[in-house]
Amino acid sequence: MSEAQHRLFFALWPSDDLRAQIERNTRAVVAQAGGRPIPAGNFHITLVFIGEVADAQVEAARIAADAVTASPFNLSLGMIESWTGADVLVYSGECPPPALGALVDRLRISLLQHQFKLQRQTFKPHVTLVRRLPRKLPKQPAPVLPWSVSDFVLVESKTSSGNSEYTVIGRWPLA
């Protein structure tokens, strides 16, 4: 019998108020975009995607996160753009704070030290708004969303009936 698999990623997880603001700020462009809109309950910024892991690695991911230290920081999103390679519409920021890049780097290093195999990827903070985007939309400014980041989370993703359900399974404060 094979061991259970868990699909994991670390993320910035917005409050309910912030999710509502993201939805308000992007409602018009999401409506015109076509494709499959992401439910507000799934809004997040992925910091590090881990992927499929066995039961024992879930605890290892928590231990790796325990070793990460970082200070709280402020982030701003204010741009809507299409990413054609992934066929998505995203809400992004033009100048991510250095503290965000440092958090991502520390998480990646800690995960590598705990024997996780991570894909090489360029980090660009964004909230995915639409998947299966049928056409590229021009990059455009959107209302600026200030986000005061005070923690990060470990999320498990499960897919059923073609929809993703995200569950926060760990939270780490920034101090």
C-alpha positions in Angstrom: 0.0 0.0 0.0 1.5 3.4 -1.0 2.0 6.2 1.5 -0.5 9.1 1.4 0.6 12.1 -0.6 0.2 15.7 0.3 0.5 18.7 -2.1 2.2 21.5 -0.1 3.3 25.1 -0.5 4.3 28.0 1.7 2.4 31.2 1.2 1.3 34.6 2.4 -2.3 34.2 3.4 -4.5 37.3 3.3 -7.1 38.0 6.0 -10.8 37.9 5.0 -10.8 41.7 4.8 -7.8 41.7 2.5 -9.4 39.0 0.3 -12.5 41.1 0.0 -10.4 44.1 -1.0 -8.5 42.0 -3.6 -11.9 41.0 -5.1 -13.2 44.6 -5.1 -10.0 45.9 -6.7 -10.0 43.4 -9.5 -13.7 42.5 -10.1 -14.0 44.5 -13.4 -10.9 43.1 -15.1 -11.7 39.5 -13.9 -15.2 39.8 -15.4 -13.8 40.8 -18.8 -11.0 38.3 -18.8 -12.9 35.1 -19.4 -11.3 31.9 -18.2 -11.8 30.4 -14.8 -11.9 33.0 -11.9 -10.2 31.9 -8.7 -12.5 32.0 -5.7 -11.6 34.7 -3.1 -11.1 32.0 -0.5 -8.1 30.7 -2.5 -6.3 34.0 -2.9 -2.7 33.9 -1.6 0.9 34.6 -2.7 2.9 31.4 -3.1 6.4 31.8 -1.5 7.7 28.3 -2.2 5.9 25.5 -3.9 7.0 22.1 -2.5 4.7 19.8 -4.4 3.8 16.2 -3.6 5.2 14.8 -0.4 4.7 11.7 1.8 3.3 12.0 5.3 6.7 12.1 7.0 7.7 15.1 4.9 4.8 17.2 6.2 6.5 17.3 9.6 9.8 18.0 7.9 8.3 21.0 6.2 7.1 22.3 9.5 10.5 21.8 11.1 12.1 23.6 8.1 9.7 26.6 8.7 10.5 26.6 12.4 14.1 27.4 11.5 13.2 30.5 9.4 13.4 33.9 11.0 12.3 37.1 9.3 10.8 40.5 10.2 7.3 41.7 9.3 7.1 43.9 6.2 4.7 45.8 4.0 3.9 44.7 0.5 1.9 46.5 -2.2 0.0 45.1 -5.2 -1.2 47.4 -7.9 -0.8 45.9 -11.3 -2.9 43.4 -13.3 -1.0 41.4 -15.9 -1.4 38.3 -18.0 1.2 35.5 -17.9 0.8 33.8 -21.2 3.1 30.8 -20.5 0.8 29.9 -17.6 -2.4 31.3 -19.1 -3.2 33.2 -15.9 -4.2 36.7 -14.9 -2.5 38.0 -11.8 -2.5 40.9 -9.3 1.1 41.8 -8.8 3.4 44.5 -7.4 6.1 46.4 -9.3 8.7 46.7 -6.5 8.5 43.9 -4.0 10.2 44.7 -0.7 13.7 43.1 -0.1 12.3 41.5 3.1 9.9 39.4 1.0 12.8 38.1 -1.2 14.8 37.4 2.0 11.9 35.4 3.4 11.6 33.3 0.2 15.3 32.7 0.2 15.4 31.6 3.8 12.5 29.2 3.3 14.1 27.7 0.2 17.5 27.2 2.0 15.8 25.7 5.1 13.8 23.3 2.9 16.9 22.3 0.9 18.7 21.6 4.2 15.8 19.3 5.2 16.3 17.3 2.0 13.4 18.8 -0.1 14.0 18.9 -3.8 12.7 22.2 -5.1 12.2 23.4 -8.6 14.2 26.3 -9.8 11.9 29.2 -10.2 12.0 33.0 -10.3 9.9 34.5 -7.6 7.5 37.2 -8.5 4.9 37.9 -5.9 1.4 37.7 -7.2 -2.2 36.7 -6.5 -3.6 34.5 -9.2 -7.1 35.8 -10.2 -8.0 33.8 -13.3 -6.7 30.4 -14.7 -7.2 29.2 -18.3 -7.0 32.7 -19.5 -8.3 32.6 -23.2 -6.3 35.7 -24.3 -3.6 38.0 -23.1 -4.8 41.2 -21.6 -2.7 44.4 -21.6 -0.8 45.1 -18.4 -2.7 47.7 -16.5 -2.6 49.5 -13.1 -5.2 48.5 -10.5 -6.0 50.1 -7.2 -3.0 49.7 -4.9 -3.5 47.1 -2.2 -1.3 47.6 0.9 -0.6 44.3 2.7 1.0 44.3 6.1 2.7 40.9 6.3 3.1 39.5 9.8 3.3 35.7 9.2 3.5 33.0 6.6 1.7 29.7 6.3 2.0 26.1 5.1 -0.9 25.1 2.9 -2.1 21.7 1.7 -3.9 21.7 -1.7 -6.5 19.1 -2.6 -8.2 18.8 -5.9 -11.7 17.5 -6.4 -14.0 17.9 -9.3 -11.4 20.1 -11.0 -11.4 22.6 -8.1 -8.6 23.2 -5.6 -9.3 23.4 -1.9 -6.6 25.0 0.2 -6.2 24.2 3.9 -3.7 26.1 6.2 -1.9 23.4 8.2 0.7 25.6 9.9 1.4 29.3 10.6 4.6 31.1 11.6 4.8 34.6 12.8 7.4 37.1 11.6 9.1 38.9 14.4 
